[in-house]
């Protein structure tokens, strides 16, 4: 999958588009990606399927008498029933309850979506920090190896230390020269 598709999928535009929270420019961009790239189309279909499953699991079945009430209202002939007011009030209560449940579901879905985005960002920050720490450890290990090599050279019995004092122009100057003399084997 190329970087352009990966960046698009990680941007969250596809999820915003699915819940209808995009601007017209974002909508056009998402639809363009869906039509051009099969990977984006598959991700969109997967998100749609998952949302449908969540909606179905939280769905509330409408009472069976509501269809009868709707059909009765659509008839041109007035239907006279003694308990018509009771049915209307019950139907009215169910519609309010269904609306409230739908709003609660939408709110919790949006909340979970936002939490998911925040957790994704935090996860990416942690991954970046771990990567930075690994590279710092590797650099420190290389520096430690260099210091160890220098220390071994200084502790070598063939290494001699000479202190050289400054001349007349720089009387306070002192320099340390460390020489490793290699003995030739005959």
Buried (B, 14 or more C-beta within 10 A) or exposed (E): EEEEBEEBBEEBBBBBBBEEBBEEEBBEBBEEBBEEBEBBEEBBEEBEEEBEEBEEEEEEEEEEEBEEBEEBEEEEEEEEEEEEEEBEEBBEEBEEEBEEEBEEBEEEBEEEBEEEEEEEEEEEEEEEEEEEEEEEEEEEEEEEEEEEEEEEEEEEEEEEEEEEEEEEEEEEEEEEEEEEEEEEEE
